[in-house]
Amino acid sequence: MTERLNYHQASPKAVKAMLALAAETQALSIPLALRELVNMRVSQINGCAFCLNMHAPAARDAGVSQQKLDVLAAWRESPAFDTRERAALGWAEALTRIEATGAPDADYTTLTDAFMPQECVDLTLVINAINAWNRFAVGFRATHPMRPDAD
């Protein structure tokens, strides 16, 4: 894969705005481990190797077990995820695939059963932020750096 353009260099102001959004999501009510799980799942759906490469170590550092990361793509079939994680992952999938799902009432009800209203909004912003980053990275073919085999 060949990088199409370096969006950091092409528009530093746009990247600055994206970085500001990412920084703001850090201060929201969603715990870091859950944010990283959502970042991983959305990036899987969007096929964003750059973001998967970045968020897998971040998820582990945030306390997400390797087992959860191993089965994340099949979270619906795994007992590894709790009620809040399932609600967040379902909402993340519904919003990421909104053209196909229309954000169904069932996913919204599951979300609101597990999260307070502020958390619903905060989680939605986290989902939107990673979708935006995925679109930059996939669209411009950002290539992730190679990590040492030791990780």
Biotite code that builds the C-alpha atoms (Angstrom):
import biotite.structure as struc

atoms = struc.array([
    struc.Atom([0.000, 0.000, 0.000], chain_id="A", res_id=1, res_name="MET", atom_name="CA", element="C"),
    struc.Atom([1.322, 3.424, -0.919], chain_id="A", res_id=2, res_name="THR", atom_name="CA", element="C"),
    struc.Atom([0.479, 6.504, 1.090], chain_id="A", res_id=3, res_name="GLU", atom_name="CA", element="C"),
    struc.Atom([-1.590, 8.916, -1.012], chain_id="A", res_id=4, res_name="ARG", atom_name="CA", element="C"),
    struc.Atom([-0.597, 12.017, 0.920], chain_id="A", res_id=5, res_name="LEU", atom_name="CA", element="C"),
    struc.Atom([0.564, 13.015, 4.347], chain_id="A", res_id=6, res_name="ASN", atom_name="CA", element="C"),
    struc.Atom([-2.502, 14.740, 5.767], chain_id="A", res_id=7, res_name="TYR", atom_name="CA", element="C"),
    struc.Atom([-0.473, 16.080, 8.702], chain_id="A", res_id=8, res_name="HIS", atom_name="CA", element="C"),
    struc.Atom([1.703, 18.052, 6.307], chain_id="A", res_id=9, res_name="GLN", atom_name="CA", element="C"),
    struc.Atom([-1.019, 18.888, 3.785], chain_id="A", res_id=10, res_name="ALA", atom_name="CA", element="C"),
    struc.Atom([-3.315, 20.595, 6.325], chain_id="A", res_id=11, res_name="SER", atom_name="CA", element="C"),
    struc.Atom([-1.842, 21.107, 9.781], chain_id="A", res_id=12, res_name="PRO", atom_name="CA", element="C"),
    struc.Atom([-4.949, 23.097, 10.809], chain_id="A", res_id=13, res_name="LYS", atom_name="CA", element="C"),
    struc.Atom([-7.256, 20.172, 10.013], chain_id="A", res_id=14, res_name="ALA", atom_name="CA", element="C"),
    struc.Atom([-5.034, 17.779, 11.950], chain_id="A", res_id=15, res_name="VAL", atom_name="CA", element="C"),
    struc.Atom([-4.838, 20.274, 14.818], chain_id="A", res_id=16, res_name="LYS", atom_name="CA", element="C"),
    struc.Atom([-8.644, 20.271, 14.970], chain_id="A", res_id=17, res_name="ALA", atom_name="CA", element="C"),
    struc.Atom([-8.732, 16.473, 14.946], chain_id="A", res_id=18, res_name="MET", atom_name="CA", element="C"),
    struc.Atom([-6.097, 16.307, 17.676], chain_id="A", res_id=19, res_name="LEU", atom_name="CA", element="C"),
    struc.Atom([-8.120, 18.775, 19.757], chain_id="A", res_id=20, res_name="ALA", atom_name="CA", element="C"),
    struc.Atom([-11.183, 16.566, 19.359], chain_id="A", res_id=21, res_name="LEU", atom_name="CA", element="C"),
    struc.Atom([-9.168, 13.502, 20.360], chain_id="A", res_id=22, res_name="ALA", atom_name="CA", element="C"),
    struc.Atom([-7.828, 15.345, 23.406], chain_id="A", res_id=23, res_name="ALA", atom_name="CA", element="C"),
    struc.Atom([-11.336, 16.341, 24.461], chain_id="A", res_id=24, res_name="GLU", atom_name="CA", element="C"),
    struc.Atom([-12.535, 12.740, 24.301], chain_id="A", res_id=25, res_name="THR", atom_name="CA", element="C"),
    struc.Atom([-9.936, 11.909, 26.957], chain_id="A", res_id=26, res_name="GLN", atom_name="CA", element="C"),
    struc.Atom([-11.812, 14.089, 29.463], chain_id="A", res_id=27, res_name="ALA", atom_name="CA", element="C"),
    struc.Atom([-15.230, 12.537, 28.841], chain_id="A", res_id=28, res_name="LEU", atom_name="CA", element="C"),
    struc.Atom([-17.099, 10.148, 31.127], chain_id="A", res_id=29, res_name="SER", atom_name="CA", element="C"),
    struc.Atom([-16.185, 6.995, 29.185], chain_id="A", res_id=30, res_name="ILE", atom_name="CA", element="C"),
    struc.Atom([-13.395, 4.988, 30.876], chain_id="A", res_id=31, res_name="PRO", atom_name="CA", element="C"),
    struc.Atom([-10.176, 4.620, 28.918], chain_id="A", res_id=32, res_name="LEU", atom_name="CA", element="C"),
    struc.Atom([-10.410, 0.830, 28.549], chain_id="A", res_id=33, res_name="ALA", atom_name="CA", element="C"),
    struc.Atom([-13.903, 1.097, 27.071], chain_id="A", res_id=34, res_name="LEU", atom_name="CA", element="C"),
    struc.Atom([-12.829, 3.918, 24.747], chain_id="A", res_id=35, res_name="ARG", atom_name="CA", element="C"),
    struc.Atom([-10.002, 1.750, 23.473], chain_id="A", res_id=36, res_name="GLU", atom_name="CA", element="C"),
    struc.Atom([-12.295, -1.239, 22.929], chain_id="A", res_id=37, res_name="LEU", atom_name="CA", element="C"),
    struc.Atom([-14.590, 0.986, 20.885], chain_id="A", res_id=38, res_name="VAL", atom_name="CA", element="C"),
    struc.Atom([-11.623, 2.424, 18.974], chain_id="A", res_id=39, res_name="ASN", atom_name="CA", element="C"),
    struc.Atom([-10.497, -1.083, 18.131], chain_id="A", res_id=40, res_name="MET", atom_name="CA", element="C"),
    struc.Atom([-13.910, -2.356, 17.023], chain_id="A", res_id=41, res_name="ARG", atom_name="CA", element="C"),
    struc.Atom([-14.683, 0.677, 14.858], chain_id="A", res_id=42, res_name="VAL", atom_name="CA", element="C"),
    struc.Atom([-11.224, 0.455, 13.294], chain_id="A", res_id=43, res_name="SER", atom_name="CA", element="C"),
    struc.Atom([-11.789, -3.241, 12.572], chain_id="A", res_id=44, res_name="GLN", atom_name="CA", element="C"),
    struc.Atom([-15.067, -2.448, 10.809], chain_id="A", res_id=45, res_name="ILE", atom_name="CA", element="C"),
    struc.Atom([-13.440, 0.340, 8.801], chain_id="A", res_id=46, res_name="ASN", atom_name="CA", element="C"),
    struc.Atom([-10.382, -1.744, 7.940], chain_id="A", res_id=47, res_name="GLY", atom_name="CA", element="C"),
    struc.Atom([-7.997, 0.809, 9.402], chain_id="A", res_id=48, res_name="CYS", atom_name="CA", element="C"),
    struc.Atom([-4.661, -0.919, 9.998], chain_id="A", res_id=49, res_name="ALA", atom_name="CA", element="C"),
    struc.Atom([-3.050, 2.363, 11.070], chain_id="A", res_id=50, res_name="PHE", atom_name="CA", element="C"),
    struc.Atom([-5.534, 2.864, 13.917], chain_id="A", res_id=51, res_name="CYS", atom_name="CA", element="C"),
    struc.Atom([-5.605, -0.822, 14.885], chain_id="A", res_id=52, res_name="LEU", atom_name="CA", element="C"),
    struc.Atom([-1.828, -0.740, 15.176], chain_id="A", res_id=53, res_name="ASN", atom_name="CA", element="C"),
    struc.Atom([-2.059, 2.333, 17.412], chain_id="A", res_id=54, res_name="MET", atom_name="CA", element="C"),
    struc.Atom([-4.975, 1.274, 19.595], chain_id="A", res_id=55, res_name="HIS", atom_name="CA", element="C"),
    struc.Atom([-4.085, -2.375, 20.293], chain_id="A", res_id=56, res_name="ALA", atom_name="CA", element="C"),
    struc.Atom([-1.125, -1.476, 22.534], chain_id="A", res_id=57, res_name="PRO", atom_name="CA", element="C"),
    struc.Atom([-3.138, 1.423, 24.006], chain_id="A", res_id=58, res_name="ALA", atom_name="CA", element="C"),
    struc.Atom([-5.968, -0.964, 24.848], chain_id="A", res_id=59, res_name="ALA", atom_name="CA", element="C"),
    struc.Atom([-3.585, -3.378, 26.550], chain_id="A", res_id=60, res_name="ARG", atom_name="CA", element="C"),
    struc.Atom([-2.002, -0.484, 28.466], chain_id="A", res_id=61, res_name="ASP", atom_name="CA", element="C"),
    struc.Atom([-5.514, 0.581, 29.560], chain_id="A", res_id=62, res_name="ALA", atom_name="CA", element="C"),
    struc.Atom([-6.117, -2.876, 31.019], chain_id="A", res_id=63, res_name="GLY", atom_name="CA", element="C"),
    struc.Atom([-8.050, -4.542, 28.205], chain_id="A", res_id=64, res_name="VAL", atom_name="CA", element="C"),
    struc.Atom([-7.183, -8.227, 28.276], chain_id="A", res_id=65, res_name="SER", atom_name="CA", element="C"),
    struc.Atom([-5.515, -9.870, 25.326], chain_id="A", res_id=66, res_name="GLN", atom_name="CA", element="C"),
    struc.Atom([-8.403, -12.329, 25.234], chain_id="A", res_id=67, res_name="GLN", atom_name="CA", element="C"),
    struc.Atom([-10.889, -9.511, 24.675], chain_id="A", res_id=68, res_name="LYS", atom_name="CA", element="C"),
    struc.Atom([-8.749, -8.140, 21.876], chain_id="A", res_id=69, res_name="LEU", atom_name="CA", element="C"),
    struc.Atom([-8.446, -11.615, 20.366], chain_id="A", res_id=70, res_name="ASP", atom_name="CA", element="C"),
    struc.Atom([-12.222, -12.130, 20.197], chain_id="A", res_id=71, res_name="VAL", atom_name="CA", element="C"),
    struc.Atom([-13.330, -8.532, 19.676], chain_id="A", res_id=72, res_name="LEU", atom_name="CA", element="C"),
    struc.Atom([-14.516, -9.050, 16.097], chain_id="A", res_id=73, res_name="ALA", atom_name="CA", element="C"),
    struc.Atom([-16.874, -11.750, 17.435], chain_id="A", res_id=74, res_name="ALA", atom_name="CA", element="C"),
    struc.Atom([-17.871, -9.983, 20.659], chain_id="A", res_id=75, res_name="TRP", atom_name="CA", element="C"),
    struc.Atom([-21.531, -10.992, 20.304], chain_id="A", res_id=76, res_name="ARG", atom_name="CA", element="C"),
    struc.Atom([-20.553, -14.667, 20.596], chain_id="A", res_id=77, res_name="GLU", atom_name="CA", element="C"),
    struc.Atom([-18.037, -14.250, 23.414], chain_id="A", res_id=78, res_name="SER", atom_name="CA", element="C"),
    struc.Atom([-18.692, -14.299, 27.185], chain_id="A", res_id=79, res_name="PRO", atom_name="CA", element="C"),
    struc.Atom([-15.648, -12.035, 27.682], chain_id="A", res_id=80, res_name="ALA", atom_name="CA", element="C"),
    struc.Atom([-17.617, -8.768, 27.513], chain_id="A", res_id=81, res_name="PHE", atom_name="CA", element="C"),
    struc.Atom([-19.804, -7.232, 30.213], chain_id="A", res_id=82, res_name="ASP", atom_name="CA", element="C"),
    struc.Atom([-23.145, -5.468, 29.774], chain_id="A", res_id=83, res_name="THR", atom_name="CA", element="C"),
    struc.Atom([-21.700, -1.985, 29.311], chain_id="A", res_id=84, res_name="ARG", atom_name="CA", element="C"),
    struc.Atom([-19.064, -3.196, 26.852], chain_id="A", res_id=85, res_name="GLU", atom_name="CA", element="C"),
    struc.Atom([-21.743, -4.995, 24.825], chain_id="A", res_id=86, res_name="ARG", atom_name="CA", element="C"),
    struc.Atom([-23.955, -1.917, 24.782], chain_id="A", res_id=87, res_name="ALA", atom_name="CA", element="C"),
    struc.Atom([-21.049, 0.301, 23.714], chain_id="A", res_id=88, res_name="ALA", atom_name="CA", element="C"),
    struc.Atom([-19.880, -2.098, 21.018], chain_id="A", res_id=89, res_name="LEU", atom_name="CA", element="C"),
    struc.Atom([-23.402, -2.500, 19.652], chain_id="A", res_id=90, res_name="GLY", atom_name="CA", element="C"),
    struc.Atom([-23.855, 1.280, 19.501], chain_id="A", res_id=91, res_name="TRP", atom_name="CA", element="C"),
    struc.Atom([-20.432, 1.682, 17.905], chain_id="A", res_id=92, res_name="ALA", atom_name="CA", element="C"),
    struc.Atom([-21.305, -0.834, 15.201], chain_id="A", res_id=93, res_name="GLU", atom_name="CA", element="C"),
    struc.Atom([-24.723, 0.726, 14.609], chain_id="A", res_id=94, res_name="ALA", atom_name="CA", element="C"),
    struc.Atom([-23.272, 4.219, 14.163], chain_id="A", res_id=95, res_name="LEU", atom_name="CA", element="C"),
    struc.Atom([-20.270, 3.083, 12.132], chain_id="A", res_id=96, res_name="THR", atom_name="CA", element="C"),
    struc.Atom([-22.585, 1.212, 9.744], chain_id="A", res_id=97, res_name="ARG", atom_name="CA", element="C"),
    struc.Atom([-25.335, 3.818, 9.946], chain_id="A", res_id=98, res_name="ILE", atom_name="CA", element="C"),
    struc.Atom([-26.136, 3.622, 6.229], chain_id="A", res_id=99, res_name="GLU", atom_name="CA", element="C"),
    struc.Atom([-27.158, -0.004, 6.745], chain_id="A", res_id=100, res_name="ALA", atom_name="CA", element="C"),
    struc.Atom([-28.503, 0.100, 10.303], chain_id="A", res_id=101, res_name="THR", atom_name="CA", element="C"),
    struc.Atom([-30.169, 3.487, 10.709], chain_id="A", res_id=102, res_name="GLY", atom_name="CA", element="C"),
    struc.Atom([-29.129, 3.308, 14.381], chain_id="A", res_id=103, res_name="ALA", atom_name="CA", element="C"),
    struc.Atom([-31.850, 0.839, 15.391], chain_id="A", res_id=104, res_name="PRO", atom_name="CA", element="C"),
    struc.Atom([-34.065, 1.290, 18.422], chain_id="A", res_id=105, res_name="ASP", atom_name="CA", element="C"),
    struc.Atom([-32.870, -2.017, 19.879], chain_id="A", res_id=106, res_name="ALA", atom_name="CA", element="C"),
    struc.Atom([-29.247, -0.826, 19.967], chain_id="A", res_id=107, res_name="ASP", atom_name="CA", element="C"),
    struc.Atom([-30.325, 2.521, 21.410], chain_id="A", res_id=108, res_name="TYR", atom_name="CA", element="C"),
    struc.Atom([-32.391, 0.842, 24.124], chain_id="A", res_id=109, res_name="THR", atom_name="CA", element="C"),
    struc.Atom([-29.485, -1.418, 25.049], chain_id="A", res_id=110, res_name="THR", atom_name="CA", element="C"),
    struc.Atom([-27.282, 1.680, 25.211], chain_id="A", res_id=111, res_name="LEU", atom_name="CA", element="C"),
    struc.Atom([-29.649, 3.666, 27.434], chain_id="A", res_id=112, res_name="THR", atom_name="CA", element="C"),
    struc.Atom([-30.174, 0.688, 29.727], chain_id="A", res_id=113, res_name="ASP", atom_name="CA", element="C"),
    struc.Atom([-26.419, 0.575, 30.399], chain_id="A", res_id=114, res_name="ALA", atom_name="CA", element="C"),
    struc.Atom([-25.397, 4.252, 30.267], chain_id="A", res_id=115, res_name="PHE", atom_name="CA", element="C"),
    struc.Atom([-26.593, 7.568, 31.665], chain_id="A", res_id=116, res_name="MET", atom_name="CA", element="C"),
    struc.Atom([-27.609, 10.253, 29.127], chain_id="A", res_id=117, res_name="PRO", atom_name="CA", element="C"),
    struc.Atom([-24.294, 12.119, 29.375], chain_id="A", res_id=118, res_name="GLN", atom_name="CA", element="C"),
    struc.Atom([-22.402, 8.882, 28.839], chain_id="A", res_id=119, res_name="GLU", atom_name="CA", element="C"),
    struc.Atom([-24.529, 8.140, 25.753], chain_id="A", res_id=120, res_name="CYS", atom_name="CA", element="C"),
    struc.Atom([-23.520, 11.470, 24.250], chain_id="A", res_id=121, res_name="VAL", atom_name="CA", element="C"),
    struc.Atom([-19.882, 11.085, 25.312], chain_id="A", res_id=122, res_name="ASP", atom_name="CA", element="C"),
    struc.Atom([-19.689, 7.581, 23.846], chain_id="A", res_id=123, res_name="LEU", atom_name="CA", element="C"),
    struc.Atom([-21.236, 8.827, 20.610], chain_id="A", res_id=124, res_name="THR", atom_name="CA", element="C"),
    struc.Atom([-18.518, 11.467, 20.353], chain_id="A", res_id=125, res_name="LEU", atom_name="CA", element="C"),
    struc.Atom([-15.821, 8.833, 20.950], chain_id="A", res_id=126, res_name="VAL", atom_name="CA", element="C"),
    struc.Atom([-17.351, 6.722, 18.161], chain_id="A", res_id=127, res_name="ILE", atom_name="CA", element="C"),
    struc.Atom([-17.516, 9.695, 15.814], chain_id="A", res_id=128, res_name="ASN", atom_name="CA", element="C"),
    struc.Atom([-13.928, 10.689, 16.545], chain_id="A", res_id=129, res_name="ALA", atom_name="CA", element="C"),
    struc.Atom([-12.464, 7.282, 15.721], chain_id="A", res_id=130, res_name="ILE", atom_name="CA", element="C"),
    struc.Atom([-14.597, 7.046, 12.594], chain_id="A", res_id=131, res_name="ASN", atom_name="CA", element="C"),
    struc.Atom([-13.192, 10.404, 11.486], chain_id="A", res_id=132, res_name="ALA", atom_name="CA", element="C"),
    struc.Atom([-9.602, 9.290, 12.159], chain_id="A", res_id=133, res_name="TRP", atom_name="CA", element="C"),
    struc.Atom([-10.254, 6.048, 10.261], chain_id="A", res_id=134, res_name="ASN", atom_name="CA", element="C"),
    struc.Atom([-11.470, 8.015, 7.272], chain_id="A", res_id=135, res_name="ARG", atom_name="CA", element="C"),
    struc.Atom([-8.308, 10.105, 7.235], chain_id="A", res_id=136, res_name="PHE", atom_name="CA", element="C"),
    struc.Atom([-6.027, 7.094, 7.605], chain_id="A", res_id=137, res_name="ALA", atom_name="CA", element="C"),
    struc.Atom([-7.841, 4.785, 5.182], chain_id="A", res_id=138, res_name="VAL", atom_name="CA", element="C"),
    struc.Atom([-8.679, 7.504, 2.684], chain_id="A", res_id=139, res_name="GLY", atom_name="CA", element="C"),
    struc.Atom([-5.120, 8.778, 2.448], chain_id="A", res_id=140, res_name="PHE", atom_name="CA", element="C"),
    struc.Atom([-3.601, 5.288, 2.919], chain_id="A", res_id=141, res_name="ARG", atom_name="CA", element="C"),
    struc.Atom([-1.635, 6.093, 6.068], chain_id="A", res_id=142, res_name="ALA", atom_name="CA", element="C"),
    struc.Atom([0.869, 3.328, 6.709], chain_id="A", res_id=143, res_name="THR", atom_name="CA", element="C"),
    struc.Atom([1.518, 2.273, 10.281], chain_id="A", res_id=144, res_name="HIS", atom_name="CA", element="C"),
    struc.Atom([5.070, 1.881, 11.526], chain_id="A", res_id=145, res_name="PRO", atom_name="CA", element="C"),
    struc.Atom([6.347, -1.611, 12.213], chain_id="A", res_id=146, res_name="MET", atom_name="CA", element="C"),
    struc.Atom([6.713, -2.555, 15.861], chain_id="A", res_id=147, res_name="ARG", atom_name="CA", element="C"),
    struc.Atom([9.389, -4.880, 17.212], chain_id="A", res_id=148, res_name="PRO", atom_name="CA", element="C"),
    struc.Atom([8.383, -8.531, 17.385], chain_id="A", res_id=149, res_name="ASP", atom_name="CA", element="C"),
    struc.Atom([8.818, -8.394, 21.147], chain_id="A", res_id=150, res_name="ALA", atom_name="CA", element="C"),
    struc.Atom([5.397, -6.824, 21.743], chain_id="A", res_id=151, res_name="ASP", atom_name="CA", element="C"),
])
